Amino acid sequence: MLLAESYASTIQPSFHLIPRGNVMASEEDFTAAYATLAQATNDFAAVSPQTLGSAVVSDGTTLAPLRMIIGFTHNELAAAIRLIDPDIPVSGNALKVIERREPPTTTTAIERREKLVGVACAAILAVMDGTILTVPEASEPAFHSKLDKRDTREQWTSVAHNAKGVPYSALLYQRYVGGVWRQVQDAYSEIKGDALLEVPLALLLEREEISHYRAPRGAAGAAQTAQRFGISPGPDFLLPEANPTVVVESKIGEDGGTVRDKAARLKDLAVAGSRRGLVVCAVVDGKGWTERLNSLADVIIATGGRTFTLETLESLISVPEVDALRGIAT
């Protein structure tokens, strides 16, 4: 435990950092989409399959404020759609395409999009009127519905009323129970670790002219790396790219549960690496590691002490097998 505590002293939290990117709409774009939706429904006084459908067909970005009215993620709305029509093949990613991409131009794609928009609007209306996804009577003492909030308690009547304005206290309460930036954090979960740890590490390796391979982002990138180099789980970095001798895995962790899972992955990588005769290094950061010192200790031991934080990242170069690669990038 003392070993972990000595490492933990250099770990910094990153929960205060909100990722930027184009995965989610900007506030300006969201406001514009809301205005289009409000205009199509006469400020939600004339909500119907036709008014909602026409708004979303003409401007897919309006699906975002429409989803937020009922508080559903893309995957949750897809599940609701399947309750309405089990025969429609729909996924959260298909709904993201409607929100984020320009409308298609081919006849077949247009018809497919319009059909999906229609059933999505039908699902939203069914959720709102309580046809689907209600709280079981026996569970009411223990659970709320997602619609048990000031703007949807009385269905579209509440929406129309609150569209005229809500008290600041209502906004604060929404943050209190839902967490401001929560959906942004979820949408950019992979990007945070990439920007905070992988980018500085890549810049360090480039500065020292160390040849390296950097895995593409996400689970698909890890799988691709594992297949190419024959090591599973696929690490974030392999040094040098040709005939690697060192692998580096980076993990941000802001809560104990996440850290426990990430420590297990790092330990698996250490075992796989040692079988191949590779030197395994880890770069970790985030307050979760200070909350799970046992997990941090496991990583330190598994890597033979070659565990670094953002603050001590420069020391990675002092690992003999890494130092031997300096200045030979091709």
C-alpha positions in Angstrom: 0.0 0.0 0.0 2.9 2.4 0.8 4.2 1.7 -2.7 0.9 2.8 -4.3 0.7 5.8 -2.0 4.1 7.1 -3.3 2.8 6.9 -6.9 -0.6 8.3 -6.0 1.0 11.6 -4.8 1.6 12.5 -8.5 -1.9 11.6 -9.7 -4.2 14.5 -10.6 -8.0 14.5 -11.0 -9.5 15.3 -14.4 -13.2 15.3 -13.6 -13.2 19.1 -14.1 -12.2 18.8 -17.7 -15.0 18.6 -20.3 -14.0 17.3 -23.7 -14.6 19.3 -26.9 -15.5 17.9 -30.2 -18.1 17.7 -33.0 -19.9 14.5 -31.8 -22.5 16.6 -30.0 -24.2 19.8 -31.2 -23.0 23.1 -30.1 -25.3 25.2 -27.9 -26.0 27.5 -30.9 -26.9 24.6 -33.1 -29.0 22.9 -30.5 -30.9 26.2 -29.9 -31.5 26.5 -33.7 -32.8 23.0 -33.8 -35.1 23.7 -30.8 -36.4 26.8 -32.6 -37.3 24.7 -35.7 -39.1 22.1 -33.5 -41.0 24.7 -31.6 -42.1 26.5 -34.8 -43.3 23.2 -36.3 -45.4 22.4 -33.3 -46.6 26.0 -32.5 -44.5 26.0 -29.3 -45.7 22.4 -28.6 -49.4 23.3 -28.6 -49.9 21.3 -31.8 -47.9 18.1 -31.3 -48.8 15.2 -33.6 -47.1 12.5 -35.7 -47.4 14.9 -38.6 -45.9 18.0 -36.9 -43.1 16.1 -35.3 -42.4 14.1 -38.4 -42.2 17.1 -40.7 -39.8 18.8 -38.4 -37.4 15.9 -38.1 -37.6 15.0 -41.8 -36.8 18.5 -42.8 -34.1 19.0 -40.2 -32.6 15.9 -38.5 -31.0 18.0 -35.8 -34.4 18.6 -34.3 -34.3 15.0 -33.0 -31.9 16.1 -30.3 -34.1 18.5 -28.5 -37.0 16.1 -29.0 -35.0 13.3 -27.3 -34.1 15.6 -24.5 -37.8 16.3 -23.8 -38.3 12.7 -22.8 -34.7 12.4 -21.6 -33.7 9.4 -23.8 -30.3 8.5 -25.2 -30.0 7.3 -28.8 -29.9 3.7 -27.6 -32.9 4.1 -25.3 -35.0 5.7 -28.1 -34.0 2.8 -30.4 -35.2 0.4 -27.7 -38.5 2.3 -27.5 -38.9 2.2 -31.3 -38.5 -1.6 -31.2 -41.4 -1.8 -28.8 -43.5 0.1 -31.3 -42.4 -1.9 -34.3 -40.2 -5.0 -33.6 -39.7 -5.5 -37.4 -37.8 -2.2 -37.9 -34.0 -2.8 -37.7 -32.9 0.3 -35.7 -29.9 1.1 -33.6 -28.7 4.1 -31.7 -26.1 4.7 -34.4 -28.9 5.0 -37.0 -30.5 7.7 -34.9 -27.2 9.5 -34.6 -27.0 9.6 -38.4 -30.3 11.3 -38.6 -29.2 14.0 -36.1 -25.7 14.6 -37.3 -25.5 14.0 -41.0 -27.0 15.7 -44.1 -30.1 14.0 -45.4 -29.5 11.4 -48.1 -30.2 12.1 -51.7 -31.1 8.7 -53.2 -34.7 7.7 -53.3 -34.3 4.4 -51.3 -32.3 6.1 -48.6 -34.8 9.0 -48.3 -37.6 6.5 -47.9 -35.7 4.5 -45.3 -35.0 7.7 -43.4 -38.5 8.9 -43.5 -39.8 5.6 -42.2 -37.4 5.6 -39.3 -38.3 9.2 -38.5 -41.9 8.3 -38.5 -41.6 5.4 -36.1 -39.2 7.4 -33.9 -41.8 10.1 -33.5 -44.4 7.5 -32.8 -42.2 6.0 -30.1 -41.7 9.4 -28.5 -45.4 10.1 -28.5 -46.1 6.7 -27.0 -43.6 7.3 -24.3 -45.1 10.7 -23.6 -48.7 9.4 -23.4 -47.8 6.4 -21.3 -48.5 3.7 -23.8 -45.0 2.2 -23.3 -42.2 2.2 -20.7 -44.3 3.1 -17.7 -43.3 2.4 -14.1 -44.9 -0.9 -12.8 -47.4 -0.2 -10.1 -45.6 -2.4 -7.6 -42.4 -0.4 -8.3 -43.8 3.1 -7.9 -42.7 3.5 -4.3 -39.1 2.9 -5.4 -38.8 4.4 -8.9 -39.6 7.5 -10.9 -40.4 7.6 -14.6 -38.0 9.7 -16.7 -41.1 11.8 -17.4 -41.6 12.7 -13.7 -40.1 16.2 -14.2 -41.7 19.6 -14.4 -41.7 19.8 -18.2 -43.4 16.4 -18.8 -45.5 15.5 -15.8 -48.6 16.6 -17.6 -47.4 15.4 -21.0 -47.3 17.9 -23.8 -49.4 20.4 -21.7 -46.4 20.7 -19.4 -44.0 21.0 -22.3 -46.0 23.8 -23.8 -46.2 25.6 -20.5 -42.5 25.3 -19.7 -41.5 26.3 -23.3 -42.5 29.8 -22.1 -39.8 29.8 -19.6 -38.7 28.1 -16.4 -37.3 29.4 -13.1 -33.5 29.3 -12.6 -34.0 27.0 -9.7 -35.5 24.4 -12.1 -32.3 24.5 -14.2 -30.2 24.0 -11.0 -32.4 21.1 -9.9 -32.0 19.5 -13.3 -28.2 19.7 -12.8 -28.6 18.4 -9.3 -30.4 15.2 -10.3 -29.0 14.7 -13.8 -25.5 16.3 -13.8 -24.7 19.1 -16.2 -22.3 17.9 -19.0 -23.2 14.2 -18.2 -24.1 13.4 -21.8 -21.0 15.2 -23.1 -18.8 13.1 -20.7 -20.4 9.9 -22.0 -20.2 10.8 -25.6 -16.5 11.7 -25.4 -15.4 9.0 -22.9 -12.7 7.7 -25.2 -11.5 11.1 -26.3 -10.7 12.2 -22.7 -8.1 9.5 -22.1 -6.8 10.1 -25.6 -6.3 13.8 -25.2 -5.0 13.8 -21.6 -2.6 10.9 -21.8 -2.1 9.5 -25.3 -1.5 12.9 -27.0 1.2 14.0 -24.5 2.8 10.6 -24.7 2.8 10.7 -28.5 4.4 14.1 -28.5 7.1 12.9 -26.1 7.9 10.0 -28.3 8.0 12.3 -31.4 10.3 14.7 -29.6 12.7 12.0 -28.7 12.5 10.6 -32.2 11.3 7.2 -31.0 9.6 5.1 -33.6 6.2 4.0 -32.4 2.8 2.6 -33.4 -0.2 4.3 -31.9 -3.4 2.2 -31.9 -6.5 3.7 -33.4 -9.1 4.9 -30.9 -11.6 2.7 -29.1 -12.3 -1.0 -28.9 -12.1 -1.5 -32.6 -8.6 0.1 -32.6 -7.5 -2.2 -29.8 -8.8 -5.2 -31.7 -7.0 -4.1 -34.9 -3.8 -3.6 -33.0 -4.1 -7.0 -31.3 -4.5 -8.7 -34.6 -1.7 -6.9 -36.3 0.9 -7.4 -33.6 -0.4 -10.7 -32.1 -0.7 -9.4 -28.5 -4.1 -9.2 -26.7 -5.3 -6.9 -25.3 -4.0 -4.6 -28.0 -1.9 -1.8 -26.3 -2.1 1.9 -27.0 1.6 2.2 -28.1 4.2 -0.2 -29.4 7.9 0.9 -29.6 9.4 0.7 -32.2 6.7 0.1 -34.8 8.8 -2.6 -36.5 9.7 -5.5 -34.2 8.4 -3.8 -31.0 10.3 -4.3 -27.7 8.2 -2.0 -25.5 4.4 -1.6 -25.1 2.7 1.3 -23.3 -0.9 1.4 -22.1 -2.6 4.5 -20.8 -5.6 4.6 -18.6 -7.6 7.6 -17.1 -9.8 6.6 -14.2 -12.1 9.0 -12.2 -14.0 6.4 -10.2 -13.0 3.3 -8.3 -15.1 0.9 -10.2 -13.7 2.0 -13.6 -10.2 1.8 -12.2 -10.6 -1.8 -11.0 -11.6 -2.9 -14.6 -8.7 -0.9 -16.1 -6.2 -2.3 -13.7 -7.4 -5.8 -14.7 -6.7 -5.0 -18.4 -3.3 -3.6 -17.6 -2.4 -6.8 -15.7 -3.6 -9.0 -18.6 -1.4 -6.9 -20.9 1.6 -7.3 -18.6 1.2 -11.1 -18.7 0.7 -11.1 -22.5 3.7 -8.8 -23.0 6.0 -10.9 -20.7 5.2 -14.0 -22.7 6.4 -12.2 -25.8 9.5 -10.8 -24.1 8.1 -7.3 -24.3 8.7 -4.6 -21.7 5.3 -3.3 -20.5 4.8 0.2 -19.3 1.7 2.0 -18.0 0.6 5.6 -17.8 -2.3 6.2 -15.4 -4.0 9.3 -14.0 -7.3 10.4 -12.5 -8.6 10.5 -9.0 -10.0 6.9 -9.2 -6.5 5.5 -8.9 -6.1 7.3 -5.6 -9.4 5.7 -4.4 -8.3 2.2 -5.4 -4.8 2.0 -4.1 -4.9 -1.8 -4.3 -5.6 -1.6 -8.0 -2.8 0.9 -8.5 -0.4 -1.3 -6.6 -1.4 -4.2 -8.8 -0.5 -2.2 -11.9 2.8 -1.1 -10.4 3.8 -4.6 -9.6 2.6 -6.0 -12.9 4.7 -3.5 -14.8 7.7 -4.0 -12.6 7.5 -0.4 -11.4 7.3 1.0 -14.9 4.1 2.9 -14.1 3.9 6.7 -14.7 1.5 9.5 -14.4 1.0 12.7 -16.4 3.2 14.5 -13.9 6.0 11.9 -14.2 5.6 11.1 -17.9 9.1 12.4 -18.8 10.5 9.6 -16.7 9.3 7.1 -19.1 12.2 8.0 -21.3 14.6 6.7 -18.5 13.3 3.2 -18.9 16.5 1.5 -20.4 14.6 -0.2 -23.2 12.9 3.1 -24.1 16.0 5.1 -23.9 17.7 2.7 -26.3 15.2 3.7 -28.9 15.8 7.5 -28.8 16.9 9.2 -32.0 16.3 6.2 -34.3 12.8 7.0 -35.6 12.4 6.4 -39.3 
